[in-house]
Amino acid sequence: EWDRWLLMGLIGTAVGMLGFLSHQLIDSLIKLKWDLVENYLQVSKRKTWSMGANVVIYLSTGQDGNVHMTWLCALGIGLAMVVLSSGSVLFFCPAGSPSGLPEIIGYLNGTSIQHLFNIKTFLGTFVSCVLAVASGLFCGPEGPMIHLGALLGCGLSQLQSDTLGIHLPIFTRFRNSADKRSFITAGAGAGIASVFRAPIGGLLFTLEEVSSFWDIRLAWQTFFCCLMATFTTDLLSSSFYGFVYRGHFGFFEAEKRIIFWNLLDVNVLAFLPTILLGMLGGLLGALFVSLNIKINRLRMQFFNSIPKISLRKTSKLLETVLILVKLLQTVFLLRIFLVFCISPHLFLCVAAAALLVENGKQGITYLFKRGTHEEFGYASLCTALAFYFILSCWTAGSAVASGLVIPMLYTGALSGRIIGLILVSIFGVQTNEYGAWIDPGLFATIGAAAFFSGVSRLTISLTVIMVSMLS
């Protein structure tokens, strides 16, 4: 069995390198986008606020035209990314749209899907995923990474490609449907492990959600594959950010991984709002799924009514453009409204505006942060909750390779933080050890897990993933 373990290690390493590459590209494109936007700003005066974690929020108090130029520049760059992202899956690899996870589950349960594991699908999905996340759409790289991990598992285990005309005369004993399915399962789990840095979570995800064919040998080999993926991503990420070498290769900085530094003593009273958040997460998750199904049915009815295939694909591309336009338009309008209309406390409004403009991953970090009891108000949290819920539901199923994990965590964190803020309003900011559990950051974490579970119906693997993310 040494050759099977060797292939599992190679697949895990390859998935880890791909996860590192995707994150570096996304970070670089986001930085490039906002650097270009800042070049168009003619700022006469700036005020800054530190938000912690080396994040500084800038508020321009210059000319009115700066806002319009900022919006136009951000829109132009975002549109270019969205058009390329949507075009790559519509015209280059239709099998890569939108997330690939349902197709992987279908294949592992006996459904044959054409062009699901070829090189064009791999390249198109990767490009579409990176550009979709960097453009600012409410999506994440998680779903496509599962698909990409499965693609690597398939390609590296079979060592042959009809497209490239490659048929290597090694590991030929794995060229059968049963072994191929096992390596695809391991690659899909490694994709999850690489994204969340959670090898056990990746294993449990494949067991709970992906595969119907399972045995103890496959469990250990999948876990080994997930470990290699997590280690490779962490090792490479330890020295690079946006492809800039920072030194300290192999030095894993704890603050880059751990959101909660210490354990929080919890009173038995904390279980009451936790139960409420669980029920709320389930209800919101059911509403999200129901609304998304209705949106996708309307989407299918509309596109199927277009007889010409080229025009149908163009219409799908225009839909993603419309989503981005509405997203950016609403974000900038809300930012102006929050800063100038709602609250006399400018700092709180700037924090809320930053929450709306920041990418989802950074926004989740803000919401999970402990000791920020009054950093976000009811108006900003409720507005952001409605905004992200509707637009992420609309984005899911559009013609880009995208995942839903970031929007689910973000939406759930917003609802949880609202519950935490209600408790702070009732009991005040507690500094003693018996009342320290009344922290909006804690309930943001619980809310994120509750909504994620309500949408995905995951339980055990989700709990392990959340624990791996937070500690």
C-alpha positions, 0 to 999 in steps of 0.5 A: 500500500506504500504507493497509495499512501505516496499518492495521497501525500502528493495530492495533499501537497498539491492541493496545499500549494494550490490553496496557497496560490489562490489566497496569494492571488486573491490578496494581491488582486484586492490590494492592487484594486484598492491601490488603483482606486486610491490613485483617483482620490484627490483627498484634501484631508484625511482622518484615521482610526485604528481598528486593531490587527494592523487595520487602519480605516481612512475617511476622506473629507475632501471634495464631493467628486472623490466619492463618485470617482472612487465608485467609478474606479472600483466599478470599472476594476470590479467589472473587468474581474467579473466579466473575466470570471464569468466568461471563463466558466461560461465560454471556456469550461461550463462544468466549472459553474458555479461551485462544483460541489454538487457535481462532485457529490453526484459523481461520487454517488454514481452520476457520470458528468461530462468534462467534470475532471478535465484540464479546461475545467481545472483552469477555468474554475481556478481563474473564475474563483480567484477573480470572483472573490477579488472582484468583491462579490459576496462569495468565497473560494471554499466550494471551488477549492473542493472541486479543484482538490477533487480534480487534483486527486483525479489527475494525480492518481490516474496520471493520464490525460486525453487532452494532453495525450499523456499516459504515464506507465506508473501507478496503473493499478489505480486506473479503476473506478473504485480507486479513482473515487477514493482519491477524488474523495481525499482531494475534496477533503484536502480542499476543505482542509487547506481553506480552513486549516482544519485537517480533521474538519476536512476528513469529517466533511467528506464523511458527512457530506461528500462520499457514500462509499467509506471504510476505515482505510480510506478514512486514515488515508484521507486524513493524511492527505488533509494533513499534508494539504494543511501543512503545505498551505501553512508552511508556504503562507508563513513567509509570503503575503501577496507574493511578497517574502516576509522572512521567517520561513516555517515560523507559524505565527499564532495571531495569524490563525487564532482568533480567540487567544484564551478560553472564556468562562461561561455562565449557565445563563449563556445557554439561553441566548445560545439556544435562541441563536441556534433556532434563529440560525436554523430559521434564517438558514431555511429562509436562505435555502428557500429563497435561493431555490426560488431565485434559481428557478426564476433564473433557469426559467428566464435563461431557458426561454432564450433559444440561442445558446450564445445569447443565453450565455451572454445573458448569464454574464450580464447577470453577474455584472448586474449583481456587482453593480448593485453591490458596489452601488449599495455599499457606497450609498450605505457608507455615505448614509451611515457616516453622515446620517445615522449616528452622531458618533462618527467613529462607530459609523466609520467602523460600520462603513469599513465593515461594509466595504471590507472583504468578507474574511476581514469583516468576519474577523472584526465581528468575532473580535472580543472586547468590542462591545459597542463598536458596531451599533444596531443600525449598521448591523441590521443594515449589513445583515439584510444587505449581505443576506439578500445579495449573497443569496442572489450571487449563489448560483450565478455564473461564476465559480464561487463558494458560500462559506464566507457569506454564511459565516458573515451573515450568521456573525452579524445576527449573532452580534445583534443578539450579543448587543441586545444582551449588552444593552440589557446588562451593560458591559460586564468586566467581572469574571461572571459576566465576561460571557456577555460579549458580542464577539462570542455570540457572533461566533455562535451565530456564524456556526448556527447559520452555517449549519442551518444552510448546509445541514452540517453538524459534526464537521462544522463544529470541528471546522469552527473550533479549528478556526478559532483556537 
